[in-house]
Amino acid sequence: SAHAVILDPEGHVLQLASTYGSRAWGLPGGALEPGETIHEALARECLEELGCSVAIRHLTGVYYHAAYNSQAFIFRCDLPRGAVIRLSAEHSAFRYFPLEELGPVQRRRVDDCLSFSGAVVSARF
């Protein structure tokens, strides 16, 4: 999967509340379609979920999730100036969370993203 770390001016992280599964909050993004690159998947997923395009800045981390037997690619992204978020039916709400309110896995991925020094990091959960 490919996911976007998007901040508001106060440095809070955009998360979306799912309308499916555990209805958890998570970063915008999702699964890759067959034949898609990680950049194409992220752009498509963000457009579908947020109703607007994002500016993809850089890949910051790759994380293996044993519970899903999959890799998650994390990118630093920006919303265009004046963008209006229009959620798809997959999500019921969006909110910008302070870093200290993120769960441990999400916090690690976001901290790695925000401290990006030019080298992509990896970890497993």
C-alpha positions in Angstrom: 0.0 0.0 0.0 1.0 3.6 -0.4 0.1 6.3 2.1 0.5 10.1 2.5 1.7 12.1 5.5 0.0 15.5 5.1 0.3 18.2 7.8 -1.8 21.3 8.6 0.0 24.6 9.4 0.2 23.5 13.1 2.1 20.3 12.2 -0.9 18.0 12.9 -1.3 14.9 10.7 -4.3 14.3 8.5 -6.1 11.0 9.2 -9.3 9.6 7.8 -11.9 7.5 9.6 -12.8 4.3 7.6 -16.4 3.2 7.1 -15.3 -0.4 6.7 -13.4 -3.0 8.7 -12.5 -1.8 12.2 -13.5 1.8 11.3 -10.0 2.9 12.3 -8.4 6.2 11.6 -5.5 6.1 9.2 -3.4 8.0 6.7 -4.8 8.7 3.2 -3.8 6.0 0.7 -4.4 2.4 0.1 -3.6 -0.7 -1.9 -1.8 -0.8 -5.3 -3.7 -2.1 -8.3 -2.0 -4.6 -10.6 0.6 -2.9 -12.8 0.6 0.4 -10.8 3.7 2.0 -9.4 3.6 3.2 -5.8 3.5 6.8 -7.0 0.5 6.1 -9.3 -1.3 4.3 -6.5 -0.8 7.1 -4.0 -2.0 9.7 -6.4 -5.1 7.7 -7.4 -5.9 6.7 -3.8 -5.6 10.3 -2.5 -7.7 11.7 -5.4 -10.4 9.0 -4.6 -10.3 9.5 -0.9 -9.8 13.2 -0.5 -11.4 14.5 -3.7 -8.3 16.5 -4.7 -4.8 15.8 -5.9 -1.8 15.8 -3.6 1.8 17.0 -4.3 4.0 14.0 -3.7 7.3 15.3 -2.2 9.3 12.1 -1.4 9.2 8.5 -0.2 10.4 8.4 3.4 9.8 4.8 4.6 8.9 1.2 3.7 7.3 -0.9 6.5 6.5 -4.6 6.6 3.3 -5.4 8.5 3.2 -9.1 9.5 -0.5 -9.0 10.3 -1.2 -8.2 6.7 1.9 -9.8 5.1 2.4 -6.6 3.2 4.6 -3.6 2.7 3.4 0.0 3.3 5.2 2.8 1.5 5.0 6.2 3.3 5.4 9.5 1.4 5.5 13.1 2.5 2.8 15.0 0.6 1.2 18.4 0.5 -2.4 19.5 -0.3 -2.6 22.3 -2.9 -3.3 25.7 -1.5 -7.0 26.2 -1.1 -7.8 22.5 -1.5 -11.2 21.4 -0.2 -11.3 17.8 1.1 -14.4 15.9 -0.2 -14.3 12.4 1.3 -15.4 9.3 -0.6 -17.9 6.8 0.8 -14.9 4.8 2.2 -14.4 7.4 4.9 -16.8 9.1 7.3 -14.6 11.9 8.7 -11.2 13.5 8.5 -9.2 15.2 11.3 -5.7 16.6 11.9 -4.2 14.8 14.9 -1.3 16.0 17.1 1.6 13.6 16.9 1.1 12.5 20.6 -2.4 11.2 19.7 -1.2 8.8 17.1 -0.9 5.1 17.9 2.6 3.6 18.2 2.8 2.2 14.6 1.4 5.3 13.0 3.6 7.5 15.2 6.7 5.7 14.2 5.9 6.0 10.5 5.0 9.7 10.8 8.1 10.5 13.0 10.3 8.8 10.4 8.6 10.8 7.7 9.0 14.1 9.4 12.7 13.5 10.3 13.5 12.4 6.7 17.2 13.1 6.0 17.3 11.8 2.4 17.6 8.1 3.2 14.5 6.0 3.1 14.0 4.0 6.3 12.5 0.5 6.8 11.0 -1.4 9.7 8.7 -4.2 10.5 5.7 -4.4 12.7 
